[in-house]
């Protein structure tokens, strides 16, 4: 049936052309943005996942920066500790050389030891990075030095809850000096140690020149082999050597802990960067447009649009043929 009121062919051609134009707009948007899912209306689930993961990646980027800062703090402390170990070895050498020497020689050696002790304090005080010093500590009213916490990971659970992980450096076990009056333990270098072995419960200053006593205590930071006009006896120097050696062992252990912390930070930093790259790839698979596929689709839709226009033109022209039925 031919009708001038309802052109079914034109309606069908118009619907097809509109659908083709809509698909063409979507394809052009994908090509211009590079995304298959650029807004929630494209695919709500994929858009939500991609948005959350992008946010997590930004947080991980901050974590990576924090790890770099933490590595610098640990590096600074390790440098100070390593220099202090070298200096305390020199003190040990001076004590060894003074054993059995005259009082005059011990007096001269004391000048060298005092200079080395000042150098030790200088190393510890100078090992500061971004306001953090793990070697020269003032715990204030606290009984122990606070741990240095380095942000190492940003975590999101299956329920969506977020949390932060840290790498903790136990400052209490590596500090060289402690200025806090309430601290229960001094640092490795300023703590009082028994001349025989072990850390003393209370200081008991030796009487220089006398025979060594079991209760005599010394600290590496303040020990003296000559004071006033009196030199330390050889047995006292022997006790000082024992104290210095004990401190050296503690410092070596502390340096090992700092090295282990630095290694953990480096491993975590590498993991964080790899994880960020993995998330970027995963998000890309969800929302990125396949440009090869989209370019092929664009060409096909352009041809379909041209054909749709031609079909609509033909359908609209069919109404004109009805006029020929009324010509004489």
C-alpha positions in Angstrom: 0.0 0.0 0.0 1.2 3.5 -1.0 0.4 6.3 1.5 1.2 10.0 1.5 0.5 10.1 5.2 2.9 7.4 6.4 6.2 6.8 4.6 7.3 3.5 6.2 10.5 3.3 4.1 11.6 6.8 5.1 10.9 6.1 8.8 13.0 3.0 8.7 15.8 4.7 6.8 15.7 7.6 9.3 15.9 5.3 12.3 18.9 3.5 10.7 20.6 6.8 10.0 20.1 8.0 13.5 21.6 4.8 15.0 24.6 5.1 12.6 25.1 8.7 13.6 25.0 7.8 17.3 27.5 5.0 16.8 29.7 7.4 14.8 29.7 10.0 17.6 30.7 7.3 20.1 33.5 6.1 18.0 34.8 9.6 17.3 34.7 10.3 21.1 36.8 7.2 21.7 39.3 8.2 19.1 39.6 11.8 20.4 39.9 10.8 24.1 41.7 7.5 23.8 39.2 5.9 26.2 36.6 3.2 25.6 35.1 4.2 29.0 35.7 7.9 29.7 32.6 8.5 31.9 30.3 6.6 34.2 27.5 6.4 31.5 29.9 4.4 29.2 30.2 1.6 31.7 29.4 2.3 35.3 31.2 -0.7 36.8 34.4 -0.3 34.8 34.5 3.5 35.4 34.1 3.0 39.1 36.9 0.4 39.3 39.2 2.6 37.1 38.6 5.7 39.2 39.3 3.8 42.5 42.5 2.3 41.1 43.7 5.6 39.7 43.2 7.1 43.2 45.1 4.2 44.8 48.0 4.8 42.3 48.2 8.4 43.3 48.5 7.3 46.9 51.2 4.8 46.0 53.1 7.6 44.2 53.1 9.4 47.5 54.3 6.2 49.3 57.1 5.9 46.8 58.2 9.5 47.7 58.0 8.6 51.4 60.2 5.6 50.8 62.8 7.8 49.1 62.7 10.2 52.0 63.0 7.2 54.5 65.9 5.8 52.5 67.7 9.1 52.8 67.2 9.2 56.6 68.5 5.7 57.0 71.5 6.4 54.7 72.4 9.5 56.7 72.3 7.5 60.0 74.3 4.7 58.4 76.9 7.2 57.2 77.2 8.7 60.7 77.4 5.2 62.3 80.1 4.0 59.8 82.2 7.1 60.5 81.8 6.6 64.2 82.9 3.0 63.9 86.1 4.2 62.2 86.7 6.7 64.9 86.1 4.3 67.8 88.6 1.9 66.2 91.1 4.8 66.4 90.3 5.3 70.1 90.9 1.5 70.6 94.3 1.9 68.9 95.2 4.8 71.2 94.3 2.9 74.3 96.4 -0.1 73.1 99.4 2.2 72.4 99.2 3.8 75.8 99.3 0.5 77.7 102.6 0.3 79.6 103.6 3.8 78.5 104.8 6.6 80.8 102.5 9.2 82.4 103.8 11.8 80.0 102.9 9.7 77.0 99.5 9.0 78.4 98.9 12.7 78.8 99.7 13.3 75.2 97.5 10.3 74.1 94.6 11.7 76.2 94.7 14.9 74.0 94.2 12.7 70.9 91.5 10.6 72.6 89.6 13.8 73.6 89.7 15.0 70.0 88.3 11.7 68.8 85.5 11.8 71.4 84.5 15.2 70.1 84.6 13.9 66.6 82.2 11.1 67.6 79.7 13.6 69.0 80.0 15.7 65.9 79.2 12.7 63.7 76.2 11.8 65.8 74.8 15.3 65.9 75.4 15.9 62.2 73.6 12.7 61.1 70.3 14.6 60.6 68.1 14.5 57.6 64.8 16.3 57.3 64.7 16.9 61.1 65.3 13.3 62.0 68.4 12.1 63.9 68.7 8.5 65.0 72.1 8.7 66.5 72.0 11.7 68.8 68.6 11.6 70.6 66.7 13.6 73.2 63.7 11.5 74.3 62.5 14.3 76.6 60.1 12.9 79.1 59.8 9.6 77.4 61.7 6.6 78.8 62.7 5.3 75.4 63.5 6.8 72.0 60.6 6.8 69.6 60.9 4.6 66.5 61.3 6.2 63.1 58.3 5.1 61.0 58.7 5.1 57.2 55.5 4.7 55.2 56.0 1.7 53.0 52.6 0.7 51.5 49.1 1.9 50.9 46.7 -1.1 51.2 43.0 -1.5 50.3 41.1 -4.6 51.6 38.5 -6.6 49.8 35.8 -4.5 51.7 37.3 -1.3 50.5 38.9 -0.3 53.8 42.3 1.4 53.4 45.4 1.1 55.7 49.0 2.2 55.8 52.0 -0.1 56.4 55.3 1.2 57.7 58.9 0.1 58.1 60.0 0.8 61.6 63.5 1.6 62.6 64.1 0.9 66.3 66.1 4.0 67.4 66.4 2.8 71.0 68.8 0.0 69.9 71.0 2.2 67.6 71.3 5.5 69.3 74.8 6.7 70.2 73.9 9.5 72.6 70.8 10.1 74.7 70.2 13.6 76.2 66.7 12.8 77.7 66.7 13.0 81.5 63.9 10.4 81.8 65.5 7.8 79.5 65.9 4.4 81.0 69.0 3.7 78.8 71.7 5.9 77.5 73.2 5.6 74.0 75.9 3.2 72.9 78.6 5.8 73.5 77.4 7.6 76.6 76.2 4.6 78.6 78.2 3.6 81.6 79.7 0.1 81.2 81.5 -2.0 83.8 85.2 -2.3 83.1 84.9 -6.1 83.4 81.9 -6.5 81.0 78.3 -5.5 80.7 76.3 -2.4 81.3 76.4 -0.9 84.8 73.2 -0.2 86.8 74.8 2.9 88.1 78.0 4.8 87.4 81.0 4.3 89.6 83.8 6.6 88.6 87.3 5.0 88.8 90.1 6.5 90.8 92.8 7.1 88.1 96.1 5.6 89.0 94.7 3.0 91.3 94.3 -0.7 90.6 91.2 -1.4 88.6 88.1 -2.3 90.6 85.3 -4.6 89.5 82.8 -1.8 90.1 84.6 0.8 87.9 82.5 2.1 85.1 83.4 3.9 81.9 81.6 5.4 78.9 83.3 5.8 75.5 82.1 9.4 75.4 83.9 10.5 78.6 86.7 8.0 79.4 90.1 9.5 80.3 93.5 8.0 80.6 94.9 11.2 82.1 93.2 13.8 84.3 94.9 16.7 86.2 98.2 15.2 87.1 97.2 11.6 87.3 97.4 8.9 84.6 95.2 5.8 84.5 96.9 2.5 85.6 97.4 -0.2 83.0 94.7 -2.3 84.5 92.3 0.6 84.2 93.4 1.0 80.6 92.7 -2.7 80.1 89.1 -2.1 81.4 88.7 0.9 79.1 89.7 -1.3 76.1 87.0 -3.8 77.2 84.4 -1.1 77.3 85.4 0.3 73.9 85.3 -3.1 72.4 81.8 -3.8 73.8 80.6 -0.4 72.3 82.2 -1.3 69.0 80.3 -4.6 68.9 77.0 -2.7 69.7 77.7 -0.2 66.9 78.4 -3.0 64.4 75.1 -4.5 65.3 73.4 -1.1 65.0 75.0 -0.6 61.5 73.7 -4.0 60.5 70.2 -3.0 61.5 70.4 0.2 59.5 71.7 -1.7 56.5 68.8 -4.2 56.8 66.3 -1.3 57.0 67.8 0.3 53.9 67.6 -3.0 52.0 63.9 -3.4 53.0 63.2 0.2 51.9 64.8 -0.4 48.5 62.9 -3.7 48.0 59.6 -2.0 48.9 60.3 0.9 46.6 60.9 -1.4 43.7 57.8 -3.4 44.5 55.7 -0.2 44.8 56.8 1.0 41.4 56.1 -2.4 39.8 52.7 -2.5 41.5 51.9 1.0 40.1 52.8 -0.2 36.6 50.7 -3.3 37.0 47.7 -1.2 38.1 48.2 1.1 35.1 48.1 -1.8 32.8 45.0 -3.3 34.4 43.1 0.0 34.3 44.2 0.4 30.6 42.7 -3.0 29.8 39.4 -1.9 31.3 38.9 1.6 29.8 41.4 2.2 27.0 40.1 2.2 23.4 41.7 -0.1 20.8 42.7 2.5 18.3 43.1 -0.1 15.5 39.6 -1.4 16.0 38.1 2.1 16.4 39.7 3.4 13.2 38.3 0.5 11.2 34.9 1.0 12.8 35.0 4.7 12.0 35.5 4.0 8.3 32.7 1.5 8.3 30.3 3.9 10.0 31.2 6.7 7.7 30.2 4.5 4.7 27.0 3.4 6.6 26.1 7.0 7.2 26.5 7.9 3.5 24.4 4.9 2.5 21.8 5.8 5.2 21.5 9.3 3.7 21.1 7.8 0.2 18.5 5.4 1.4 16.5 8.2 3.1 16.7 10.3 0.0 15.3 7.4 -2.1 12.6 6.7 0.5 11.5 10.4 0.5 11.5 10.4 -3.3 9.1 7.5 -3.5 6.2 9.8 -2.4 6.8 11.9 -5.6 5.9 8.8 -7.7 2.3 8.9 -6.4 1.7 12.2 -8.3 2.1 10.3 -11.6 -1.1 8.4 -10.8 -3.1 11.6 -11.0 -1.7 13.0 -14.2 -3.9 12.8 -17.3 
